[in-house]
Structures are given as structure tokens and as C-alpha cells.
Amino acid sequence: MPEEDRVDRRVFLAGSVAGTISGMVVAAGGAGALRESGGEAPKGDPAASPAVESKSGMPYGMIGKAKISRLMLGGNLVTGCMHSRDLAYVGPLFRAYVTEEKIFETFRLAEEQGINTVFESGLAFVQRYNRERGGRMQIIPSIHPELNLDQRKLRREVQGYLEAGAAAVYVWGVAGDTLMKVGQIDVIARSVEIAKSFGVPVGVGAHSFSVPVACEKAKVPCDFYVKTFHSDDYPSATPKELRKDYMWIDGGKGFYDNMWCINAEETAEFMRNVIKPWIAFKVLAAGAIQPRQGFSYAFRSGADFIAVGMFDFQIRQNCEIAQRAIRGAKDRLRPWRA
């Protein structure tokens, strides 16, 4: 696997928020133009199930004009960003198993099961898969605004994604956290405005609960949110007395790289009144939570989509679990917003 496609999230967290991966472009997807974005999302019925639109039974939702599978393939297990706590062998094991061919096979299996979108990273692989294997996988990549916003650089980044067919873009979660931590909600808002000027749906990503709260208060014109969400019901969860906002950036006692949502109940309650679609990620706390628990928890709590890193041998079962979780989410805390 080319080194340019291997990205270590720890490097991102330790360094500047700048750092888009050079040379990666996203391939054209198969987004269906079913409705335009903009305006208020439909109120919806909290008890209603989303329409099933694939032979596999995978439900879809809409973000702008793009039809998105409610279970997306997380990019971490494409590019090798392995959250493995103190298990030093996991990274090399991943690299030994997930060859280029294995990544393409994973995409194929995902498409067969109705997954049509890769989330965040793995752009070069998606491009090659679609070109060389006749795939129709689409992708939602992240944009990377910095504190001293370089508008020209951001425009080039968005333009590159759109020329290659991105279904949507969003402010990378680490960028959202970093800017919010220093009170620069205006930079987030301006970045969203710049990206939206290209006519693409634009989201804001975060690990910190403070980001979507501030965005809603400031009326940042984003089209969707990307927010970590998982329970704390697993042994290696950071003890409550040691939890603090931005600990995934600052580190500190009790933090392992598998606790990315320190206030799940508060997050779910807040998102209940947000009319924009919500993509939940890290729903398995980096592998600490079983899919049958994490998927159900996310959908029942109001997530419209989930992004999950998956190996090839997990695809079929996870798709079945996701479909059951969606059908069983009749007591959701919020209506389907996409």
C-alpha cells in the first residue's frame, strides 16, 4: 500500500490541523438527485422507518442530492488509522492484512451489501476502485481549515473534491475541535460559507459537544453535523472524574484512544431538537463496543447515519445488524432528519 495513503491520526492530533493528504482525490459516486438541499429538514415521524431502497435491504437517507447508505464505511480501516490503545502490534498487523487488493475487495463487498459511501479518508483508493474495478462508491471527504484561514487554499481543496465527484464535504472533526477550543467559531462559519459557495452540502465535524452547540447558537449555515457518539459502557472507558473536554487533543491521565464521546446523553438530548442530519462516528468506541450494541444505541438516540470502520469479514454481519437496528429504532429520540 502506498505510503501516501497511510495516515496516523496521532500525527494529526499532535500537529497542525492543516495537513490535507496530497495527491488524494475522490472518485465520482452514484449520488441520486432526488431532492435539493437547503431550508428546513422535514419534521418527520419519530416512529417512522426510513425507506429501504436497495436489493440488499440497506436503508438510505438524503444529504442534499446525494443518496447515502445509513451505514457508511469508515475510512480509518482503509488508510490505517488504528485506534488500538497500548496494543503496539495492531498497526503492523493491519498493514500485513489490509493489502491494496483487500481494500478493493472490502469496497466490493460493501457495495454488494448496499453500502454506497466511504466516509472521510481513503480517497485515492476510492478513485482507483471506481476507475479500475467499475465501482460506484462515493465519498464524503473532510476539509481542513486552520486558525489563520487561507481561503484560497480551502477553495482549492473543495474544488479538487468536487471535480472528482464528492457527494458532500465537511469540516474535519479535529479542525472543528481545535478552532472551537480557541473560540474561533467564526472561522468554522466562514469555512462552511466558502465550501457552500460551490453548491455542495457542507457539514461540521467534532468530537467535542461544544462544537455543534456553538454552531447552532451562531447559526452556522452547515447542512449536517458529524459528531462522535457512543456510550461509556465498556471497561477501558475513561473514569468519569478524569473526563475533560478536548482530552483527545490534550491527552492526560486516564485517556486512551477509544473514548471520543464523554457526554453521550447530553449530546443525544441536544441533537433531539436539531433539524439537520447527523452522521455519528466512533459509535463502537474504536472497537470497544459490540456492533449490536453500538449501532442500536446510535440509531435509537437519533443518529441518521453511522460511519463504521470495517474489515472485509465484518461487512455482511454489520450490515445485517445495522438493518435490524434501524428497523428496531421505533422509539428514537428524534425524527429521521435525512
URMOUR-V970395 format. One record per residue. N is the residue number from 1. PHI is phi in degrees with one decimal (* if undefined). D_LAST is the distance of its C-alpha to the last C-alpha in Angstrom with 2 decimals. Layout:
n={N & N}
phi={PHI & PHI}
d_last={D_LAST & D_LAST}
This chain:
n={1 & 2 & 3 & 4 & 5 & 6 & 7 & 8 & 9 & 10 & 11 & 12 & 13 & 14 & 15 & 16 & 17 & 18 & 19 & 20 & 21 & 22 & 23 & 24 & 25 & 26 & 27 & 28 & 29 & 30 & 31 & 32 & 33 & 34 & 35 & 36 & 37 & 38 & 39 & 40 & 41 & 42 & 43 & 44 & 45 & 46 & 47 & 48 & 49 & 50 & 51 & 52 & 53 & 54 & 55 & 56 & 57 & 58 & 59 & 60 & 61 & 62 & 63 & 64 & 65 & 66 & 67 & 68 & 69 & 70 & 71 & 72 & 73 & 74 & 75 & 76 & 77 & 78 & 79 & 80 & 81 & 82 & 83 & 84 & 85 & 86 & 87 & 88 & 89 & 90 & 91 & 92 & 93 & 94 & 95 & 96 & 97 & 98 & 99 & 100 & 101 & 102 & 103 & 104 & 105 & 106 & 107 & 108 & 109 & 110 & 111 & 112 & 113 & 114 & 115 & 116 & 117 & 118 & 119 & 120 & 121 & 122 & 123 & 124 & 125 & 126 & 127 & 128 & 129 & 130 & 131 & 132 & 133 & 134 & 135 & 136 & 137 & 138 & 139 & 140 & 141 & 142 & 143 & 144 & 145 & 146 & 147 & 148 & 149 & 150 & 151 & 152 & 153 & 154 & 155 & 156 & 157 & 158 & 159 & 160 & 161 & 162 & 163 & 164 & 165 & 166 & 167 & 168 & 169 & 170 & 171 & 172 & 173 & 174 & 175 & 176 & 177 & 178 & 179 & 180 & 181 & 182 & 183 & 184 & 185 & 186 & 187 & 188 & 189 & 190 & 191 & 192 & 193 & 194 & 195 & 196 & 197 & 198 & 199 & 200 & 201 & 202 & 203 & 204 & 205 & 206 & 207 & 208 & 209 & 210 & 211 & 212 & 213 & 214 & 215 & 216 & 217 & 218 & 219 & 220 & 221 & 222 & 223 & 224 & 225 & 226 & 227 & 228 & 229 & 230 & 231 & 232 & 233 & 234 & 235 & 236 & 237 & 238 & 239 & 240 & 241 & 242 & 243 & 244 & 245 & 246 & 247 & 248 & 249 & 250 & 251 & 252 & 253 & 254 & 255 & 256 & 257 & 258 & 259 & 260 & 261 & 262 & 263 & 264 & 265 & 266 & 267 & 268 & 269 & 270 & 271 & 272 & 273 & 274 & 275 & 276 & 277 & 278 & 279 & 280 & 281 & 282 & 283 & 284 & 285 & 286 & 287 & 288 & 289 & 290 & 291 & 292 & 293 & 294 & 295 & 296 & 297 & 298 & 299 & 300 & 301 & 302 & 303 & 304 & 305 & 306 & 307 & 308 & 309 & 310 & 311 & 312 & 313 & 314 & 315 & 316 & 317 & 318 & 319 & 320 & 321 & 322 & 323 & 324 & 325 & 326 & 327 & 328 & 329 & 330 & 331 & 332 & 333 & 334 & 335 & 336 & 337 & 338}
phi={* & -60.4 & -62.4 & -65.5 & -97.2 & -103.7 & -124.3 & -98.0 & -60.3 & -63.2 & -64.5 & -60.0 & -65.3 & -80.8 & -108.7 & -72.5 & -72.8 & -60.8 & 87.1 & -71.5 & -81.3 & -67.0 & 83.8 & -91.9 & -128.0 & -100.0 & -83.8 & -64.6 & -100.1 & -115.3 & -62.4 & -93.5 & -86.2 & -98.3 & -159.5 & -82.0 & -84.6 & 108.7 & 75.9 & -75.4 & -71.0 & -62.4 & -64.5 & 77.1 & -117.4 & -56.7 & -93.2 & -74.7 & -95.0 & -69.2 & -64.2 & -97.2 & -127.4 & -130.7 & -61.2 & -75.7 & 94.1 & -72.0 & -76.5 & -125.9 & -135.8 & -114.1 & -122.9 & 62.2 & -90.3 & -90.9 & -86.8 & -119.9 & -63.9 & -67.7 & -107.8 & -106.6 & -88.0 & -64.2 & -78.8 & -59.4 & -85.4 & -99.2 & -93.9 & 91.4 & -81.5 & -95.1 & -85.4 & -134.3 & 54.6 & -105.2 & -86.9 & -67.0 & -81.8 & -65.3 & -58.0 & -60.5 & -63.5 & -57.6 & -65.1 & -74.7 & -91.2 & -89.4 & -79.2 & -56.6 & -63.7 & -66.2 & -63.9 & -64.4 & -65.3 & -63.0 & -60.3 & -62.0 & -62.2 & -63.0 & -62.3 & -61.2 & -92.0 & 98.4 & -75.9 & -120.8 & -141.0 & -97.7 & -108.1 & 85.1 & -130.4 & 95.5 & -62.1 & -64.1 & -69.0 & -61.6 & -58.4 & -67.7 & -59.9 & -65.9 & -74.0 & -91.7 & -114.1 & 70.8 & -75.9 & -127.6 & -70.2 & -111.0 & -147.9 & -114.8 & -87.4 & -103.3 & -105.7 & -131.4 & -66.5 & -113.3 & -55.7 & -91.6 & -59.9 & -95.3 & -63.6 & -64.4 & -63.5 & -64.0 & -61.5 & -62.9 & -62.6 & -62.6 & -58.9 & -61.6 & -64.7 & -71.3 & -61.5 & -93.1 & 101.3 & -58.5 & -74.3 & -168.5 & -136.3 & -150.5 & -68.8 & -50.9 & -57.9 & -67.9 & -66.3 & -58.8 & -61.7 & -64.2 & -68.7 & -66.5 & -59.7 & -104.4 & 75.3 & -101.1 & -62.5 & -63.6 & -69.1 & -61.2 & -61.4 & -65.3 & -62.7 & -62.8 & -61.1 & -62.9 & -65.1 & -65.5 & -64.5 & -88.4 & 81.2 & -115.8 & -63.0 & -128.6 & -111.8 & -122.8 & -104.2 & -166.6 & -100.0 & -83.7 & -60.0 & -66.2 & -69.0 & -63.1 & -60.7 & -66.1 & -63.5 & -66.1 & -63.5 & -86.1 & 56.4 & -61.6 & -81.0 & -76.8 & -98.6 & -160.5 & -117.1 & -123.5 & -134.7 & -59.2 & -161.6 & -161.7 & -77.4 & -110.4 & -91.0 & -155.7 & -60.3 & -92.4 & -62.4 & -60.0 & -54.0 & -57.1 & -70.2 & -103.8 & -76.0 & -150.9 & -61.7 & 67.3 & -66.4 & -71.2 & -98.6 & -85.8 & 72.3 & 116.5 & -59.4 & 87.0 & -92.3 & -118.9 & -82.5 & -139.1 & -126.4 & -120.0 & -139.9 & -95.6 & -146.4 & -63.4 & -63.8 & -65.3 & -61.8 & -60.8 & -66.2 & -66.1 & -66.3 & -55.5 & -103.8 & -91.8 & -88.5 & -86.3 & -58.5 & -127.3 & -95.0 & -94.8 & -130.9 & 58.0 & -71.7 & -106.3 & 50.1 & 55.0 & 90.1 & -83.1 & -117.7 & -69.1 & -54.5 & -61.5 & -84.7 & -66.5 & -64.7 & -61.8 & -60.9 & -66.7 & -70.3 & -64.4 & -83.4 & 120.8 & -63.9 & -91.2 & -141.5 & -129.8 & -112.3 & -134.1 & -70.6 & -139.7 & -80.2 & -57.1 & -75.8 & -99.5 & -58.8 & -59.3 & -64.3 & -65.3 & -65.6 & -63.9 & -64.2 & -62.5 & -63.8 & -65.5 & -64.2 & -67.9 & -62.8 & -85.5 & -88.0 & -78.8 & -105.6 & -54.5 & -77.7 & -143.2 & -65.5 & -65.5 & -104.3 & -153.3}
d_last={35.43 & 35.91 & 36.25 & 33.99 & 31.00 & 31.95 & 30.54 & 31.54 & 29.10 & 32.18 & 33.55 & 30.47 & 30.65 & 34.37 & 34.47 & 33.05 & 29.40 & 30.41 & 30.59 & 28.31 & 29.49 & 31.79 & 31.79 & 28.32 & 26.24 & 23.06 & 23.27 & 21.57 & 18.67 & 17.56 & 14.41 & 13.92 & 13.95 & 11.88 & 10.87 & 11.90 & 10.40 & 12.12 & 12.74 & 11.01 & 7.44 & 8.11 & 9.97 & 9.12 & 11.70 & 12.24 & 14.17 & 12.09 & 11.34 & 8.59 & 10.54 & 12.99 & 13.84 & 16.49 & 20.10 & 19.78 & 17.32 & 14.60 & 11.10 & 8.53 & 4.92 & 5.04 & 6.46 & 9.04 & 10.98 & 10.48 & 9.47 & 9.23 & 10.75 & 9.43 & 13.00 & 14.21 & 17.91 & 19.03 & 21.65 & 24.23 & 25.77 & 26.07 & 27.86 & 29.73 & 28.42 & 29.60 & 29.31 & 32.37 & 34.02 & 37.77 & 37.79 & 39.38 & 39.55 & 35.83 & 35.37 & 38.33 & 37.29 & 33.90 & 35.69 & 38.12 & 35.55 & 32.67 & 34.49 & 33.09 & 33.42 & 31.61 & 28.59 & 28.51 & 28.97 & 26.03 & 23.80 & 25.28 & 24.75 & 21.12 & 20.57 & 22.58 & 20.34 & 17.13 & 16.14 & 15.65 & 15.06 & 17.50 & 16.54 & 18.93 & 22.38 & 24.42 & 24.17 & 27.65 & 27.25 & 24.12 & 26.13 & 29.14 & 27.38 & 25.86 & 29.18 & 31.58 & 29.90 & 27.98 & 24.60 & 21.25 & 19.55 & 17.38 & 17.07 & 15.46 & 18.75 & 19.76 & 21.94 & 24.89 & 26.12 & 29.38 & 31.21 & 33.34 & 30.61 & 31.86 & 29.86 & 31.51 & 30.67 & 26.99 & 26.90 & 28.61 & 26.14 & 23.09 & 25.15 & 26.10 & 22.60 & 21.59 & 24.84 & 24.05 & 20.57 & 18.08 & 14.42 & 13.82 & 16.07 & 16.20 & 19.14 & 20.65 & 20.65 & 24.44 & 24.67 & 22.42 & 24.59 & 27.80 & 27.25 & 26.19 & 29.22 & 31.55 & 29.84 & 28.55 & 25.25 & 26.51 & 26.51 & 22.86 & 22.11 & 24.43 & 23.00 & 19.50 & 21.27 & 23.28 & 20.47 & 18.49 & 21.78 & 21.33 & 18.35 & 15.86 & 12.63 & 14.18 & 13.35 & 15.89 & 16.98 & 19.32 & 21.26 & 22.63 & 21.00 & 22.84 & 20.74 & 17.44 & 19.80 & 21.89 & 19.14 & 17.85 & 21.53 & 22.42 & 19.49 & 18.81 & 16.71 & 14.22 & 10.66 & 9.46 & 11.69 & 13.37 & 15.45 & 17.91 & 17.81 & 20.44 & 23.14 & 26.77 & 28.22 & 30.06 & 33.65 & 33.26 & 30.86 & 32.50 & 34.54 & 33.12 & 36.15 & 35.61 & 31.96 & 31.42 & 28.77 & 28.79 & 30.95 & 29.13 & 30.74 & 33.99 & 34.74 & 37.36 & 38.74 & 36.52 & 33.74 & 32.81 & 30.07 & 27.95 & 26.96 & 24.04 & 22.63 & 25.50 & 23.80 & 20.99 & 21.49 & 21.54 & 18.38 & 16.48 & 18.12 & 17.30 & 13.57 & 13.63 & 14.11 & 11.89 & 9.24 & 7.83 & 5.54 & 8.37 & 10.04 & 13.06 & 16.24 & 19.81 & 18.64 & 22.03 & 24.09 & 25.43 & 26.54 & 28.01 & 25.64 & 25.39 & 22.11 & 22.31 & 22.46 & 20.13 & 17.19 & 17.59 & 18.06 & 14.90 & 12.57 & 14.80 & 14.77 & 11.10 & 9.80 & 6.42 & 8.62 & 12.39 & 14.94 & 18.30 & 21.65 & 23.32 & 26.72 & 27.31 & 28.75 & 25.72 & 23.13 & 23.77 & 24.11 & 21.08 & 18.92 & 20.59 & 20.11 & 16.36 & 16.08 & 18.36 & 16.55 & 13.24 & 15.46 & 17.39 & 14.76 & 15.70 & 16.95 & 13.89 & 14.66 & 11.45 & 9.00 & 5.68 & 3.79 & 0.00}
